[in-house]
Amino acid sequence: MTVWVLRTALEILDLLPKDCRRELGTQLNLGSEELDRWRAITRKMRLVFHDQGIISQFEGYGALQEFDWERYREKYGDIQGGTTPEGIHLGAMAGTVELVQRCYSGIETRGDVLWFNPSLPDELTELHFDIRFRGHSLAVDISRDTLTVSSNRCREIPALIGFGNERFELEAGNRLEFKIED
C-alpha cells in the first residue's frame, strides 16, 4: 500500500503546474531530498497481491485463516463492532465532513461557478476548510457574519464565485469577502 500511495503522490505532483508544485512543496515541507526518498522506496519495496488482485497488507496475508470470532466472544464476552472501541466508522466520519462542507457552507456548483449560501448552526461559530475547484486551491472561512474565500496562486484564469444572486471573479492570490445577512 505504501508503494502505491507514494507512486500516486509522485504522479499527482508531476501533473501540477510548477508554481502549484512549488507552493505545495513549501506548505508540506517536501524538498527534493524527501521526494528522492519516496522514489527510492517505490523502487525497493515489493508489492504483494493475493486473490482477485487485491494488494496484501504483507506477504502471506491472503493465506491467513479467518479469525475465530465465536471463540473470542466466548472467552472475552461480547465485542463492539466498528473500527474503534467507540464504534466510529470511516464512512460516518466522511459523511460528517460532507455535511459540514456542503450544508453549513451552502456550497453548490452550477456551471463554472462555485456558489455559497452559508448557514451555520447555533453550535458552530466559525468554519474553515480548503477546497479544490476547477484547478484553484481555495481557502474558505465562514463566521456568523462573514464569508471569506481566498485563492492561492495556482491558475492564471480567475475562479468564479457566486454569493447571493451575483457572480464574482477571484484572481489568484486574492480574496473575496461577503457580509452574511440573517
Secondary structure, DSSP 8 states (H G I E B T S, - for coil): -HHHHHHHHHHHHHHS-HHHHHHHHHHHT--HHHHHHHHHHHHHS---EEGGGEE-SSTTGGG-----HHHHHHHH-----SSSTT---HHHHHHHHHIIIIIIT--EEETTEEEE-----TT--EEEEEEEETTEEEEEEEESSEEEEEE-S--SS-EEEEETTEEEEE-TT-EEEEE---
